[in-house]
């Protein structure tokens, strides 16, 4: 498993958590013709290893999303001491995640004070909220910890597995995991996460989503070095989404999944183009980058299996 930056400032930790929540609300709320069954409720409630109780407040959402983002299979969390008390130790090189704790404390109010008889200033008191974070680790980060697998209800898949497309994707050697209710590429972990195949509504939705994330995958620092610094709503984010969805639409046609650009591909692409309105050079840049991504994926195919873009 890829290791992540160990030291972050308090502000970075808090901002990261806030950004994750905002993006979840925007993407789930938008819910544009999504191609799979998705429920925020499918996120697993995070449990404390120390006492078996659930975390509270914002920590519920934050840790559940952390588990999805990093590909963890367990919802058990704990501090290093809590794991040690249970006889377990953190894997070498693993980085901590964070839970948040708030309480009211009493401090001096520097705006209001009096001079006492001994010449000292005595300030009035006021209450403020104290906000801090402390480190925790998931069970997936623990040495020799056996994670219990849940028995899930068997669903009948509406997706036809296309061998040629599966081979095309397999040739890239991209790491792809399944489960949960979100589809995304993690630049930090360098892996693709998709809902289970049986959760998709149809074959085109499944492969369209897979190829969308695969195009994102090409933008890694290890590959085409595209800009992943954007946040939902800004230009950098819009450009990368336009790259991924344009690339997915073209690949779907090239690989015989869909002979034309589907209406939901077009709807999604148009949405990001509208955001880049009055910036035609950025739209052209995104389309160019999508063809570069396809060329890169094509270059990973074995001889005789390549499908070049005209």
Secondary structure, DSSP 8 states (H G I E B T S, - for coil): ---------HHHHHHHHHHHHHHHHHHHHH--S-SB---GGGS---EETTTS-B--THHHHHHHHHHHHHT----EEE-HHHHHHTT--B-TT---EEEEEEEEEEEEEEEEEEE-TTS-EEEEEEEEEEEEEEEEEEGGGBTT------------------HHHHHHHHTTT--EEE-SS--EEETTTTEEEE--GGGBSSHHHHHHHHHHHHHHHHTSTTTT-------TTSHHHHHHHHHHHHHHHHHHHHTTS-SS--HHHHHHHHHHHHHTTT-HHHHHHHHHHHHHHHHHHHHTS-TT------
